[in-house]
């Protein structure tokens, strides 16, 4: 898309805005009150609102490379993802946190490659957050396993690790233990459009549609 196409897209959106002006302006006058924090990958093929057909104001969204959640470390200088988590839970009081990974994730496959380009220094450091998922996948399947199998398993294990990291945040842990917050791990299949959720009881990813109307911490 070139800039002209972006401009045309904005004109189309303005038509949508006009039709939904009352509800959209209410979000201005009353402020936002999203029910869920969605932590997803920056991958251009992952579009949260399109994937679940959510409306403006429904989701507070954080996106980063690999949908990683760094563990709680208040002594570090910059905390883009961490500050978003704290704001969503401590200020907006979201009721759910969804960590959504996806298949064919470039961040996950990059864990298996040597990144020597000095211009990617921040990327190399950030990807360390996926190392434990990679190691567990290798332990499970073996270092010589088929790369695609390793990638698919690592994608799932990484989601589980990020859920674990979430609970290192005092605000998140307290809200979770007080049953004011539920946390969820999702896996989006970019080849089918299907979303699966992590079931903590069976340790497997199951179709989101099967979750129906239950609202357990999954």
Z-matrix of the N, CA and C atoms (Angstrom, degrees):
N
C 1 1.461
C 2 1.518 1 110.01
N 3 1.327 2 115.84 1 137.03
C 4 1.453 3 119.38 2 174.52
C 5 1.530 4 108.98 3 -99.73
N 6 1.319 5 117.04 4 177.80
C 7 1.457 6 120.75 5 -176.22
C 8 1.523 7 112.40 6 -63.51
N 9 1.309 8 116.77 7 -31.55
C 10 1.466 9 119.61 8 178.09
C 11 1.525 10 110.93 9 -64.40
N 12 1.332 11 115.87 10 -39.53
C 13 1.465 12 119.94 11 178.37
C 14 1.528 13 111.05 12 -67.79
N 15 1.330 14 116.43 13 -35.53
C 16 1.466 15 119.27 14 175.50
C 17 1.530 16 110.22 15 -62.83
N 18 1.318 17 115.89 16 -40.99
C 19 1.465 18 120.41 17 179.83
C 20 1.524 19 110.73 18 -64.32
N 21 1.322 20 116.45 19 -41.24
C 22 1.462 21 120.68 20 178.09
C 23 1.528 22 110.31 21 -64.26
N 24 1.327 23 114.86 22 -38.59
C 25 1.454 24 119.16 23 177.59
C 26 1.520 25 111.50 24 -63.20
N 27 1.321 26 116.43 25 -38.72
C 28 1.456 27 119.78 26 178.48
C 29 1.518 28 111.42 27 -65.91
N 30 1.333 29 117.39 28 -35.45
C 31 1.463 30 120.56 29 176.96
C 32 1.526 31 110.36 30 -62.93
N 33 1.323 32 116.30 31 -39.74
C 34 1.465 33 120.21 32 177.29
C 35 1.520 34 110.33 33 -65.22
N 36 1.337 35 115.74 34 -40.32
C 37 1.461 36 119.60 35 179.24
C 38 1.526 37 110.83 36 -64.93
N 39 1.299 38 116.93 37 -36.11
C 40 1.461 39 120.17 38 179.06
C 41 1.523 40 110.83 39 -62.66
N 42 1.321 41 117.25 40 -31.04
C 43 1.465 42 120.48 41 175.12
C 44 1.524 43 109.87 42 -67.19
N 45 1.329 44 115.23 43 -41.91
C 46 1.474 45 120.25 44 175.69
C 47 1.521 46 109.69 45 -62.28
N 48 1.330 47 115.95 46 -43.91
C 49 1.461 48 120.82 47 -178.92
C 50 1.522 49 110.55 48 -59.33
N 51 1.329 50 115.73 49 -42.55
C 52 1.461 51 120.35 50 -178.98
C 53 1.521 52 111.47 51 -62.97
N 54 1.337 53 116.31 52 -41.00
C 55 1.463 54 120.68 53 -179.27
C 56 1.533 55 111.80 54 -69.35
N 57 1.331 56 115.80 55 -27.41
C 58 1.467 57 120.28 56 -176.57
C 59 1.531 58 111.56 57 -115.92
N 60 1.315 59 114.97 58 27.63
C 61 1.460 60 120.30 59 -172.46
C 62 1.525 61 112.74 60 -58.74
N 63 1.323 62 116.78 61 -41.94
C 64 1.464 63 120.03 62 -176.29
C 65 1.523 64 111.58 63 -59.74
N 66 1.337 65 117.21 64 -48.83
C 67 1.468 66 120.33 65 -177.80
C 68 1.521 67 111.41 66 -70.72
N 69 1.324 68 116.93 67 -35.14
C 70 1.459 69 119.82 68 -179.69
C 71 1.521 70 111.89 69 -70.99
N 72 1.321 71 116.89 70 -38.51
C 73 1.461 72 119.88 71 178.37
C 74 1.523 73 111.77 72 -72.44
N 75 1.318 74 116.11 73 -24.20
C 76 1.466 75 119.34 74 175.66
C 77 1.525 76 110.00 75 -65.76
N 78 1.334 77 115.90 76 -32.90
C 79 1.456 78 120.24 77 176.88
C 80 1.524 79 111.20 78 -67.70
N 81 1.341 80 115.90 79 -22.80
C 82 1.459 81 120.50 80 177.04
C 83 1.525 82 110.19 81 -80.48
N 84 1.322 83 115.85 82 -49.19
C 85 1.467 84 120.37 83 -175.62
C 86 1.532 85 112.57 84 -72.25
N 87 1.326 86 116.49 85 -36.87
C 88 1.468 87 120.30 86 -176.93
C 89 1.523 88 113.09 87 -96.99
N 90 1.320 89 116.10 88 -13.87
C 91 1.461 90 119.66 89 -176.67
C 92 1.521 91 111.56 90 84.26
N 93 1.288 92 115.25 91 169.43
C 94 1.465 93 119.69 92 -178.81
C 95 1.525 94 111.63 93 -84.95
N 96 1.313 95 115.71 94 147.94
C 97 1.465 96 121.22 95 174.89
C 98 1.530 97 108.48 96 -146.43
N 99 1.325 98 116.75 97 63.10
C 100 1.467 99 120.00 98 -179.14
C 101 1.519 100 111.46 99 -63.80
N 102 1.314 101 115.82 100 148.56
C 103 1.460 102 120.83 101 179.94
C 104 1.522 103 112.32 102 -87.08
N 105 1.344 104 115.79 103 -20.61
C 106 1.463 105 118.45 104 -174.78
C 107 1.520 106 111.89 105 -138.86
N 108 1.322 107 114.63 106 147.10
C 109 1.456 108 122.70 107 168.85
C 110 1.521 109 106.52 108 -98.58
N 111 1.310 110 116.76 109 125.53
C 112 1.461 111 122.59 110 -179.27
C 113 1.522 112 107.46 111 -110.99
N 114 1.323 113 117.22 112 115.76
C 115 1.462 114 121.92 113 176.67
C 116 1.516 115 107.89 114 -106.25
N 117 1.313 116 116.08 115 109.09
C 118 1.455 117 120.90 116 -175.82
C 119 1.509 118 112.57 117 -127.95
N 120 1.311 119 115.34 118 174.40
C 121 1.456 120 122.08 119 -179.57
C 122 1.533 121 110.15 120 -80.01
N 123 1.327 122 115.71 121 151.28
C 124 1.465 123 121.05 122 177.72
C 125 1.526 124 112.44 123 -72.60
N 126 1.310 125 117.58 124 -8.03
C 127 1.465 126 122.52 125 -179.20
C 128 1.528 127 110.62 126 -47.43
N 129 1.329 128 116.45 127 130.79
C 130 1.469 129 121.42 128 -175.67
C 131 1.519 130 113.15 129 -66.02
N 132 1.327 131 116.86 130 -14.47
C 133 1.468 132 120.34 131 -179.87
C 134 1.522 133 112.70 132 -88.64
N 135 1.319 134 116.23 133 -5.01
C 136 1.462 135 121.91 134 -179.77
C 137 1.528 136 108.31 135 -104.45
N 138 1.337 137 116.49 136 109.70
C 139 1.466 138 121.55 137 -174.87
C 140 1.529 139 108.15 138 -124.54
N 141 1.325 140 117.51 139 94.10
C 142 1.469 141 121.52 140 -171.73
C 143 1.527 142 114.94 141 -50.07
N 144 1.335 143 118.14 142 -53.11
C 145 1.459 144 120.14 143 -176.03
C 146 1.529 145 112.01 144 -63.80
N 147 1.327 146 116.33 145 -34.07
C 148 1.461 147 119.85 146 179.49
C 149 1.522 148 110.88 147 -74.05
N 150 1.324 149 116.37 148 -38.55
C 151 1.465 150 121.40 149 -176.85
C 152 1.515 151 113.00 150 -64.23
N 153 1.337 152 117.26 151 -37.08
C 154 1.468 153 119.52 152 -177.68
C 155 1.527 154 112.29 153 -118.07
N 156 1.329 155 115.36 154 8.07
C 157 1.470 156 120.78 155 176.54
C 158 1.529 157 111.72 156 56.06
N 159 1.313 158 116.44 157 44.32
C 160 1.460 159 120.71 158 176.83
C 161 1.524 160 110.03 159 -84.24
N 162 1.319 161 115.93 160 160.55
C 163 1.460 162 121.85 161 -177.07
C 164 1.531 163 109.80 162 -104.62
N 165 1.337 164 117.49 163 163.75
C 166 1.463 165 119.68 164 175.14
C 167 1.528 166 110.67 165 -54.35
N 168 1.322 167 115.87 166 133.93
C 169 1.461 168 120.51 167 -179.39
C 170 1.514 169 114.40 168 94.02
N 171 1.334 170 117.17 169 -10.08
C 172 1.471 171 120.24 170 -177.42
C 173 1.523 172 113.14 171 -79.28
N 174 1.350 173 116.19 172 -38.46
C 175 1.457 174 121.13 173 -173.14
C 176 1.520 175 111.58 174 -120.98
N 177 1.320 176 115.91 175 138.82
C 178 1.457 177 122.04 176 166.36
C 179 1.521 178 104.08 177 -99.55
N 180 1.328 179 117.86 178 119.28
C 181 1.462 180 121.08 179 -167.50
C 182 1.524 181 112.45 180 -113.58
N 183 1.331 182 115.07 181 131.66
C 184 1.458 183 122.86 182 169.62
C 185 1.520 184 106.86 183 -119.00
N 186 1.332 185 116.51 184 128.80
C 187 1.460 186 119.61 185 176.98
C 188 1.520 187 108.88 186 -127.49
N 189 1.309 188 115.30 187 136.97
C 190 1.460 189 120.57 188 175.41
C 191 1.519 190 109.07 189 -151.02
N 192 1.312 191 116.25 190 172.27
C 193 1.459 192 120.83 191 -179.68
C 194 1.524 193 109.23 192 -65.30
N 195 1.327 194 116.38 193 115.62
C 196 1.463 195 121.45 194 176.09
C 197 1.506 196 116.18 195 87.20
N 198 1.344 197 117.70 196 4.43
C 199 1.476 198 121.76 197 -175.58
C 200 1.533 199 111.52 198 45.90
N 201 1.331 200 114.91 199 47.32
C 202 1.460 201 121.03 200 -179.71
C 203 1.530 202 111.34 201 -88.18
N 204 1.321 203 114.82 202 151.01
C 205 1.462 204 122.18 203 173.61
C 206 1.524 205 107.74 204 -120.21
N 207 1.320 206 118.38 205 107.57
C 208 1.461 207 118.72 206 178.04
C 209 1.515 208 110.15 207 -67.21
N 210 1.330 209 118.39 208 143.46
C 211 1.470 210 119.61 209 178.41
C 212 1.517 211 110.82 210 -64.28
N 213 1.296 212 116.45 211 157.49
C 214 1.462 213 123.28 212 -178.06
C 215 1.528 214 110.79 213 -60.65
N 216 1.331 215 116.88 214 117.03
C 217 1.469 216 122.61 215 178.81
C 218 1.525 217 108.44 216 -144.58
N 219 1.321 218 117.98 217 83.96
C 220 1.460 219 121.41 218 -175.49
C 221 1.517 220 115.20 219 -66.47
N 222 1.335 221 118.14 220 -10.52
C 223 1.455 222 120.27 221 -178.09
C 224 1.529 223 112.79 222 -87.06
N 225 1.334 224 118.19 223 -3.83
C 226 1.457 225 120.48 224 178.51
C 227 1.526 226 110.48 225 -82.27
N 228 1.338 227 116.37 226 162.04
C 229 1.465 228 121.25 227 -171.87
C 230 1.532 229 114.02 228 -79.19
N 231 1.329 230 117.59 229 -44.75
C 232 1.455 231 120.39 230 -174.57
C 233 1.525 232 111.15 231 -122.65
N 234 1.316 233 115.78 232 139.04
C 235 1.458 234 119.97 233 -172.25
C 236 1.529 235 110.77 234 -141.33
N 237 1.301 236 119.07 235 64.82
C 238 1.466 237 120.24 236 -177.59
C 239 1.527 238 111.57 237 -60.75
N 240 1.319 239 117.20 238 -55.44
C 241 1.460 240 120.68 239 -179.36
C 242 1.528 241 110.75 240 -67.83
N 243 1.324 242 116.65 241 -42.97
C 244 1.467 243 120.68 242 -178.99
C 245 1.526 244 111.44 243 -61.70
N 246 1.334 245 117.31 244 -42.21
C 247 1.463 246 119.65 245 -179.48
C 248 1.518 247 111.17 246 -66.80
N 249 1.336 248 116.24 247 -35.03
C 250 1.464 249 119.59 248 176.95
C 251 1.512 250 112.00 249 -64.78
N 252 1.331 251 116.41 250 -39.81
C 253 1.458 252 121.15 251 178.20
C 254 1.527 253 109.99 252 -63.82
N 255 1.329 254 116.22 253 -47.22
C 256 1.461 255 120.13 254 -178.96
C 257 1.520 256 112.09 255 -64.09
N 258 1.322 257 116.26 256 -39.21
C 259 1.462 258 119.74 257 179.68
C 260 1.530 259 110.58 258 -66.05
N 261 1.334 260 116.08 259 -43.11
C 262 1.466 261 120.30 260 -178.84
C 263 1.528 262 111.68 261 -62.60
N 264 1.337 263 115.73 262 -41.76
C 265 1.469 264 119.94 263 -176.56
C 266 1.527 265 111.78 264 -85.04
N 267 1.329 266 117.06 265 -44.40
C 268 1.454 267 120.75 266 -173.55
C 269 1.508 268 115.65 267 -82.82
N 270 1.340 269 117.13 268 -27.85
C 271 1.465 270 121.05 269 -177.79
C 272 1.525 271 112.03 270 -108.45
N 273 1.332 272 116.05 271 -48.85
C 274 1.465 273 119.88 272 -177.65
C 275 1.523 274 112.55 273 -85.18
N 276 1.324 275 116.78 274 -17.45
C 277 1.474 276 122.33 275 178.14
C 278 1.530 277 112.14 276 54.97
N 279 1.320 278 115.48 277 50.56
C 280 1.466 279 119.25 278 177.12
C 281 1.520 280 110.06 279 -61.78
N 282 1.312 281 115.80 280 153.66
C 283 1.463 282 121.03 281 -178.19
C 284 1.526 283 112.53 282 -96.14
N 285 1.336 284 115.83 283 -16.39
C 286 1.460 285 120.34 284 -177.86
C 287 1.522 286 109.36 285 -140.15
N 288 1.327 287 115.60 286 147.73
C 289 1.458 288 121.34 287 167.29
C 290 1.517 289 106.87 288 -122.66
N 291 1.313 290 115.75 289 126.58
C 292 1.461 291 122.10 290 -179.94
C 293 1.524 292 108.11 291 -115.38
N 294 1.318 293 116.43 292 121.47
C 295 1.459 294 120.54 293 171.28
C 296 1.516 295 106.62 294 -101.47
N 297 1.311 296 116.03 295 116.36
C 298 1.468 297 120.58 296 -174.64
C 299 1.527 298 111.29 297 -115.10
N 300 1.325 299 115.13 298 107.87
C 301 1.452 300 120.41 299 171.87
C 302 1.515 301 109.82 300 -91.09
N 303 1.306 302 117.08 301 -178.32
C 304 1.468 303 119.13 302 180.00
C 305 1.519 304 110.69 303 -152.84
N 306 1.314 305 115.86 304 159.84
C 307 1.454 306 121.25 305 177.50
C 308 1.528 307 110.36 306 -73.89
N 309 1.316 308 115.67 307 158.50
C 310 1.470 309 122.30 308 -179.86
C 311 1.527 310 110.94 309 56.30
N 312 1.322 311 115.05 310 41.52
C 313 1.473 312 121.38 311 -178.91
C 314 1.524 313 110.06 312 -79.25
N 315 1.318 314 116.29 313 124.28
C 316 1.460 315 120.95 314 -179.60
C 317 1.511 316 112.66 315 -64.98
N 318 1.325 317 116.42 316 -34.25
C 319 1.466 318 119.59 317 178.82
C 320 1.524 319 110.72 318 -63.57
N 321 1.328 320 115.71 319 -41.67
C 322 1.469 321 120.06 320 -179.02
C 323 1.525 322 111.14 321 -67.48
N 324 1.325 323 117.50 322 -45.48
C 325 1.468 324 119.13 323 179.38
C 326 1.529 325 110.95 324 -65.25
N 327 1.335 326 116.97 325 -29.67
C 328 1.468 327 120.61 326 179.29
C 329 1.518 328 112.51 327 -67.37
N 330 1.344 329 116.70 328 -21.31
C 331 1.459 330 120.44 329 177.33
C 332 1.523 331 111.32 330 -62.39
N 333 1.318 332 115.87 331 -23.23
C 334 1.461 333 121.63 332 -177.13
C 335 1.528 334 112.30 333 -98.44
N 336 1.316 335 116.32 334 10.86
C 337 1.461 336 121.04 335 -179.36
C 338 1.520 337 110.43 336 -120.95
N 339 1.325 338 115.43 337 155.38
C 340 1.461 339 120.72 338 177.54
C 341 1.530 340 108.77 339 -88.65
N 342 1.317 341 116.40 340 115.10
C 343 1.463 342 120.62 341 179.21
C 344 1.528 343 107.88 342 -98.17
N 345 1.321 344 116.04 343 102.89
C 346 1.463 345 120.97 344 -176.88
C 347 1.522 346 113.14 345 -108.49
N 348 1.325 347 117.47 346 -8.19
C 349 1.461 348 121.32 347 -179.95
C 350 1.527 349 109.51 348 -66.39
N 351 1.346 350 118.40 349 116.56
C 352 1.469 351 120.98 350 -177.86
C 353 1.524 352 113.90 351 -63.19
N 354 1.332 353 116.80 352 -19.94
C 355 1.468 354 119.17 353 179.33
C 356 1.521 355 111.72 354 -75.10
N 357 1.343 356 117.31 355 -9.89
C 358 1.465 357 121.74 356 179.92
C 359 1.525 358 111.04 357 -105.81
N 360 1.322 359 116.20 358 32.20
C 361 1.461 360 120.95 359 -175.23
C 362 1.531 361 112.29 360 -60.33
N 363 1.341 362 118.01 361 -40.89
C 364 1.457 363 120.74 362 -179.65
C 365 1.532 364 111.38 363 -71.32
N 366 1.322 365 115.56 364 -36.66
C 367 1.465 366 120.23 365 178.26
C 368 1.523 367 110.69 366 -64.21
N 369 1.330 368 115.86 367 -44.65
C 370 1.464 369 120.51 368 179.98
C 371 1.522 370 110.92 369 -60.47
N 372 1.315 371 116.95 370 -42.65
C 373 1.455 372 121.19 371 178.99
C 374 1.519 373 111.16 372 -65.83
N 375 1.331 374 116.62 373 -44.54
C 376 1.467 375 121.76 374 -178.72
C 377 1.521 376 111.45 375 -60.88
N 378 1.320 377 116.68 376 -38.87
C 379 1.454 378 121.00 377 -177.11
C 380 1.524 379 112.89 378 -67.19
N 381 1.326 380 117.12 379 -13.88
C 382 1.464 381 119.44 380 176.06
C 383 1.529 382 111.53 381 -59.58
N 384 1.337 383 115.77 382 -22.94
C 385 1.462 384 120.12 383 179.36
C 386 1.532 385 112.35 384 -66.95
N 387 1.322 386 116.37 385 -12.71
C 388 1.463 387 119.85 386 178.95
C 389 1.512 388 113.69 387 -102.83
N 390 1.326 389 117.41 388 0.04
C 391 1.469 390 120.68 389 -173.66
C 392 1.530 391 113.51 390 -63.04
N 393 1.330 392 117.57 391 -39.06
C 394 1.468 393 118.91 392 -177.81
C 395 1.524 394 110.81 393 -66.54
N 396 1.331 395 117.18 394 -36.68
C 397 1.467 396 120.60 395 177.24
C 398 1.529 397 110.14 396 -65.18
N 399 1.331 398 116.16 397 -41.11
C 400 1.464 399 120.71 398 177.51
C 401 1.523 400 110.89 399 -61.53
N 402 1.326 401 116.39 400 -47.12
C 403 1.467 402 120.01 401 -178.20
C 404 1.521 403 111.82 402 -62.76
N 405 1.329 404 116.58 403 -39.66
C 406 1.467 405 120.00 404 179.32
C 407 1.521 406 111.81 405 -68.79
N 408 1.331 407 116.68 406 -34.30
C 409 1.469 408 120.31 407 176.90
C 410 1.520 409 110.39 408 -66.04
N 411 1.328 410 116.08 409 -42.04
C 412 1.466 411 120.44 410 178.93
C 413 1.523 412 110.54 411 -66.16
N 414 1.329 413 116.95 412 -40.53
C 415 1.466 414 120.35 413 177.37
C 416 1.522 415 111.40 414 -61.65
N 417 1.327 416 115.70 415 -34.82
C 418 1.458 417 120.25 416 -177.97
C 419 1.524 418 112.63 417 -77.62
N 420 1.329 419 116.51 418 -43.74
C 421 1.467 420 120.92 419 -173.06
C 422 1.522 421 114.19 420 -104.14
N 423 1.323 422 115.84 421 -20.23
C 424 1.466 423 119.70 422 -176.70
C 425 1.521 424 111.07 423 97.46
N 426 1.314 425 116.31 424 147.70
C 427 1.459 426 121.63 425 -176.37
C 428 1.521 427 112.68 426 -64.32
N 429 1.332 428 116.80 427 -24.92
C 430 1.470 429 120.58 428 -177.78
C 431 1.527 430 112.65 429 -97.57
N 432 1.301 431 116.67 430 12.60
C 433 1.470 432 120.29 431 179.86
C 434 1.523 433 110.19 432 -66.20
N 435 1.314 434 114.98 433 161.85
C 436 1.462 435 120.91 434 176.92
C 437 1.528 436 109.48 435 -56.91
N 438 1.327 437 116.90 436 131.41
C 439 1.464 438 121.63 437 -175.58
C 440 1.530 439 111.76 438 -58.14
N 441 1.316 440 117.65 439 -41.10
C 442 1.463 441 119.87 440 -179.03
C 443 1.526 442 110.96 441 -62.50
N 444 1.334 443 116.06 442 -39.97
C 445 1.467 444 119.64 443 178.02
C 446 1.527 445 110.66 444 -65.16
N 447 1.322 446 115.69 445 -40.45
C 448 1.456 447 119.97 446 178.00
C 449 1.526 448 111.24 447 -62.95
N 450 1.322 449 116.49 448 -42.79
C 451 1.466 450 120.95 449 -179.49
C 452 1.529 451 110.59 450 -63.24
N 453 1.345 452 116.30 451 -47.03
C 454 1.463 453 119.91 452 -177.17
C 455 1.535 454 110.91 453 -62.96
N 456 1.337 455 116.47 454 -41.33
C 457 1.466 456 119.29 455 179.48
C 458 1.534 457 110.45 456 -69.12
N 459 1.313 458 116.80 457 -40.25
C 460 1.467 459 120.39 458 -179.40
C 461 1.519 460 110.72 459 -63.52
N 462 1.325 461 116.86 460 -36.91
C 463 1.470 462 120.36 461 177.36
C 464 1.528 463 110.77 462 -58.82
N 465 1.325 464 115.52 463 -42.49
C 466 1.468 465 119.71 464 -179.91
C 467 1.526 466 111.34 465 -70.68
N 468 1.323 467 116.38 466 -45.32
C 469 1.457 468 120.21 467 -178.42
C 470 1.528 469 111.52 468 -64.98
N 471 1.320 470 116.23 469 -32.06
C 472 1.464 471 119.70 470 178.53
C 473 1.524 472 110.90 471 -66.05
N 474 1.317 473 117.23 472 -41.62
C 475 1.466 474 120.41 473 177.30
C 476 1.520 475 110.16 474 -58.52
N 477 1.318 476 116.30 475 -43.69
C 478 1.462 477 121.04 476 179.79
C 479 1.531 478 110.81 477 -63.43
N 480 1.337 479 116.82 478 -38.54
C 481 1.459 480 120.96 479 178.74
C 482 1.525 481 111.22 480 -66.98
N 483 1.318 482 117.31 481 -39.10
C 484 1.471 483 120.16 482 -179.86
C 485 1.531 484 110.68 483 -67.39
N 486 1.324 485 117.03 484 -34.50
C 487 1.466 486 120.00 485 174.68
C 488 1.535 487 110.16 486 -62.07
N 489 1.309 488 115.05 487 -39.96
C 490 1.468 489 120.67 488 177.69
C 491 1.533 490 110.13 489 -63.67
N 492 1.330 491 116.29 490 -44.45
C 493 1.465 492 120.58 491 179.81
C 494 1.524 493 111.95 492 -62.92
N 495 1.332 494 116.51 493 -34.96
C 496 1.467 495 120.74 494 179.20
C 497 1.529 496 111.22 495 -54.85
N 498 1.307 497 115.91 496 -40.51
C 499 1.457 498 120.80 497 -174.96
C 500 1.528 499 113.24 498 -76.56
N 501 1.338 500 117.47 499 0.39
C 502 1.461 501 119.65 500 172.59
C 503 1.525 502 110.88 501 -82.30
N 504 1.336 503 117.70 502 -11.27
C 505 1.467 504 121.54 503 178.50
C 506 1.526 505 108.80 504 -83.81
N 507 1.321 506 118.39 505 120.66
C 508 1.463 507 120.93 506 -177.24
C 509 1.524 508 113.96 507 -52.84
N 510 1.339 509 117.39 508 -43.05
C 511 1.468 510 120.54 509 179.91
C 512 1.523 511 111.17 510 -61.52
N 513 1.319 512 115.74 511 -43.51
C 514 1.466 513 120.94 512 -178.82
C 515 1.528 514 110.12 513 -67.52
N 516 1.315 515 116.58 514 -46.88
C 517 1.464 516 121.54 515 -178.02
C 518 1.532 517 111.36 516 -59.67
N 519 1.334 518 116.25 517 -44.20
C 520 1.462 519 119.86 518 -178.94
C 521 1.528 520 111.20 519 -66.13
N 522 1.333 521 116.62 520 -46.70
C 523 1.464 522 120.19 521 -179.70
C 524 1.526 523 110.79 522 -62.66
N 525 1.326 524 116.44 523 -37.78
C 526 1.460 525 121.58 524 178.80
C 527 1.529 526 110.61 525 -65.83
N 528 1.328 527 116.09 526 -46.89
C 529 1.471 528 120.38 527 -178.86
C 530 1.522 529 112.13 528 -68.52
N 531 1.335 530 116.70 529 -26.77
C 532 1.470 531 121.01 530 177.29
C 533 1.529 532 112.28 531 -86.42
N 534 1.338 533 116.12 532 6.33
C 535 1.472 534 122.53 533 -179.81
C 536 1.532 535 112.84 534 60.29
N 537 1.332 536 115.93 535 28.99
C 538 1.461 537 120.79 536 176.01
C 539 1.527 538 111.27 537 -98.58
N 540 1.319 539 115.48 538 -6.88
C 541 1.453 540 120.95 539 -175.60
C 542 1.516 541 109.58 540 -145.71
N 543 1.322 542 116.78 541 135.88
C 544 1.461 543 121.02 542 172.42
C 545 1.524 544 108.42 543 -115.70
N 546 1.311 545 116.52 544 148.20
C 547 1.458 546 120.77 545 -179.99
C 548 1.523 547 109.24 546 -120.61
N 549 1.319 548 115.41 547 143.53
C 550 1.465 549 121.10 548 -171.35
C 551 1.523 550 110.99 549 -139.23
N 552 1.314 551 116.25 550 140.01
C 553 1.449 552 122.08 551 175.02
C 554 1.513 553 110.19 552 -110.59
N 555 1.319 554 116.28 553 123.72
C 556 1.463 555 121.24 554 -179.49
C 557 1.527 556 110.22 555 -119.33
N 558 1.324 557 115.14 556 151.24
C 559 1.461 558 121.96 557 173.73
C 560 1.524 559 108.47 558 -126.85
N 561 1.324 560 115.65 559 117.64
C 562 1.465 561 121.54 560 -179.45
C 563 1.525 562 109.03 561 -96.31
N 564 1.324 563 116.18 562 124.97
C 565 1.463 564 121.91 563 178.28
C 566 1.525 565 108.53 564 -90.50
N 567 1.318 566 117.37 565 110.08
C 568 1.470 567 119.31 566 -175.13
C 569 1.527 568 112.50 567 -75.24
N 570 1.335 569 117.02 568 -7.12
C 571 1.464 570 119.58 569 177.28
C 572 1.525 571 112.78 570 -90.69
N 573 1.331 572 117.02 571 -21.20
C 574 1.466 573 120.11 572 -176.99
C 575 1.529 574 113.22 573 -123.22
N 576 1.332 575 117.09 574 -18.87
C 577 1.465 576 120.45 575 -175.89
C 578 1.514 577 113.19 576 84.55
N 579 1.335 578 117.18 577 -0.87
C 580 1.471 579 120.53 578 -177.94
C 581 1.526 580 111.06 579 -81.05
N 582 1.319 581 115.58 580 143.81
C 583 1.455 582 121.99 581 173.51
C 584 1.525 583 108.72 582 -111.06
N 585 1.330 584 116.18 583 133.50
C 586 1.454 585 121.28 584 173.62
C 587 1.522 586 108.69 585 -115.56
N 588 1.325 587 115.76 586 149.36
C 589 1.454 588 120.26 587 179.80
C 590 1.518 589 110.02 588 -112.41
N 591 1.316 590 115.55 589 150.86
C 592 1.462 591 120.45 590 178.99
C 593 1.520 592 109.88 591 -82.52
N 594 1.328 593 115.68 592 121.93
C 595 1.453 594 121.79 593 177.55
C 596 1.529 595 107.80 594 -96.70
N 597 1.331 596 115.85 595 110.49
C 598 1.460 597 121.15 596 -175.48
C 599 1.524 598 112.76 597 -68.91
N 600 1.316 599 117.49 598 -18.70
C 601 1.465 600 120.68 599 179.90
C 602 1.525 601 111.71 600 -79.99
N 603 1.330 602 115.71 601 -40.30
C 604 1.462 603 119.87 602 -177.37
C 605 1.527 604 112.89 603 -101.76
N 606 1.349 605 116.80 604 -4.25
C 607 1.467 606 122.41 605 -179.69
C 608 1.530 607 112.11 606 56.62
N 609 1.324 608 115.84 607 42.73
C 610 1.458 609 119.88 608 178.81
C 611 1.518 610 110.28 609 -144.57
N 612 1.331 611 114.92 610 162.42
C 613 1.451 612 121.06 611 177.38
C 614 1.526 613 109.07 612 -97.50
N 615 1.322 614 115.46 613 123.48
C 616 1.463 615 121.95 614 -175.78
C 617 1.523 616 110.13 615 -119.76
N 618 1.334 617 117.76 616 156.61
C 619 1.467 618 120.38 617 -179.41
C 620 1.529 619 112.33 618 -56.20
N 621 1.323 620 116.29 619 132.66
C 622 1.458 621 121.00 620 -178.47
C 623 1.522 622 111.28 621 -59.76
N 624 1.325 623 116.71 622 -33.29
C 625 1.469 624 120.08 623 -178.70
C 626 1.526 625 111.20 624 -63.34
N 627 1.347 626 116.93 625 -25.75
C 628 1.460 627 120.63 626 -179.95
C 629 1.519 628 112.37 627 -75.28
N 630 1.335 629 115.22 628 -16.58
C 631 1.458 630 119.02 629 179.10
C 632 1.517 631 110.56 630 -68.84
N 633 1.343 632 115.47 631 -22.19
C 634 1.469 633 123.15 632 177.29
C 635 1.516 634 110.55 633 51.15
N 636 1.304 635 117.07 634 -130.28
C 637 1.455 636 121.35 635 -175.24
C 638 1.521 637 113.38 636 -101.39
N 639 1.340 638 117.09 637 9.33
C 640 1.459 639 118.27 638 177.29
C 641 1.512 640 108.97 639 -72.15
N 642 1.317 641 116.55 640 155.05
C 643 1.463 642 120.53 641 -176.43
C 644 1.515 643 110.25 642 -136.82
N 645 1.345 644 115.08 643 47.45
C 646 1.450 645 120.01 644 179.65
C 647 1.516 646 109.98 645 -79.29
N 648 1.330 647 116.48 646 160.87
C 649 1.452 648 120.64 647 172.77
C 650 1.525 649 107.26 648 -72.58
N 651 1.310 650 116.74 649 107.48
C 652 1.452 651 120.24 650 -174.90
C 653 1.517 652 111.01 651 -123.63
